[in-house]
Amino acid sequence: MATVDGTFSGTGQSAVVAATKIKIRMDFAGTASVDIEERGHDGNWVKAETGITADYVDVYDSPTLVALRLNCTAHTNNVVYSLETN
């Protein structure tokens, strides 16, 4: 199991996690906006879900190996996050 966790204290990206199933958790202290991004076959990042602005828990489930990261695009208050594989 691999886990990437941290806190967005400004805009920017998380570290990358690669797996077929990734549990995503975010705890918003206030106002911020975070996107979930998947690395495309050409290495560019593609938006999988955009504009998440409230506490969030979900499992990203793919039939093939994917690389995901979180991208904080707007920040006023911190967001604690984790990306967890099994």
N, C-alpha and C positions, 0 to 999 in steps of 0.2 A: 504494500500500500504506500502510495506517495501522497504527500500533502504539501500544498503551497498555501501559506497564509500570510496575512499582513494587514496593514491599515492604509487606506488612501487618506493622506493628509493634504492632498492637492491633486491636480489632474495628473494622469499618467497611466501606465499599464502595469499589470501584475506580471509575475514570472509565468512561464508557459508550462502547462501540464498536458501530457499525451496519454490517451487511453481510449477504450471504447465506451466506458461509463465513468462519468465525472459528476460527483455531488458538488453543487455550487451553493454556498451560503454567504449572505451579506446582511450585515446589521448596520442600519443607517442611524447615525446620531442626530441627523437633521436633514438639511437639504444637500443633495448631490444627485448626479445622474451617471449611471454605469451601463456600459454595453458589454455583451458577451460576444467575443469574436473567435472565429475558427480560421486557422491558416489554410488558405487555398492551395491547390496543386502547384501554382506558380510562385508560392511563398508570400503572396499578399494576404492581408487580413480581411475577412469577409464578416459582415455583421450577421450574427445568428439571432440576436435579440437586442433591441435598443431601448434606451430611455428608462431603465429601471430606476425608480426613485424611492422605493420603500423596501423594508425588510423582505428578504427573498430566500427561498430554499427550493431547489429543484435538482433533478438528475438529468444530465445531458447524456442521452443514450444513442449511440451510433453503431451501425452494423460493421463499420471499419474503424481503424485507428484514426483518431483526430487529435489535433493540437489546439488547445483552447487557452485563451487569456481573458482577463477582464480589463476594460479600458474606462477609466473614470474621465468623463468628458466635461463635467461641470462640478465644481466643488465649493461648498460653503461650510459644511460640517463633515467630520470624518466618517469613513465607512470601513468597518472591520470585515474582512472577507476570508474565505477558504475555498480551495479547489481540492477535492479529495478523490483519489482513485482507490479501487480495491482489487 
